[in-house]
């Protein structure tokens, strides 16, 4: 079943057919915890292109999915029928083919923005998986060091924020995101990971990103006001569930469970026309500020339309 979405009242026949497959949550339907899935989800949303997204329940491992992309786990995409599975290459491909003037350019202007915060997730993983009390302090310091480095970058003005002809000395950046006031590919990569760090360390270590790191908090809060982030983000509960088994809590850490709240993620409509669809999450297509719901038609063939 193919759907043609109107753009300004006119059908856009030249739109590419894009299908995004992302990891499903614990219920087999909602958006699951996967920063790589959210990364691609955000990129497509920011591009303003029409696309179809389906959550995939990995526990069921549907045979038709294996036939589509053998040995591959989400995220992956199909672009006009061609399957693409490498996240980094998908990002490069989408930036190349979905280019101006029709689509937004998302590459960062400043190379440093692409590497800002790149060590945070590795330090977080070592910290959250640690089960030895005597190693916890050093691992926490390592995480704090990388967070401080990101905070420093976000606080420092970018070159294009500085007017060398002005006598005013700009000490602090006023930008909203890594590379300016709009999200770029760098944000699509970092924000999903940074949010996971915030949620999981709070839940399983009682650790908060220090309030003194005001630039990081400003960065996160700016992201929480953007639908490109909140509507592609798993719930805090899904993130916590994903780390329940790998979060080795040192015996002497007894912090009570706490929860964070952000804007609720987009509720994907469960597909239900046939029994085979019962366990599948529905999908949506987006163009600018409009949403269209539809049943996934790629994994399970739809009956012919008369």
Buried (B, 14 or more C-beta within 10 A) or exposed (E): EEEEBEBEEEEBEEBEBBBBBBBBBBEBBBBBBBBBBBBBBBBBBBBBBBBBBBBBBBEEEBEEBEEBBEEBBBBBBBBEEEBBBEBEEBBEBBBEEBEEEEBBBBEBEBEBBBEBBBBBBEBBBBBBEBEEEEEBEEBBEBBBEBBBBBBEBBBBBBEEEEEEEEEEEEEEBEBBBBBBEEBBBBBBBBBBBBBBBBBBBBBBBBBEBEEEBEBBBBBBEBBBEBEBBBBBBBBBBBBBBBBEEEBEBBEEEEEEEEEEEBEEBBBBBBBEEEEEBEBBBBBBBBBEEEEBEBBBBBBBEBEEEE
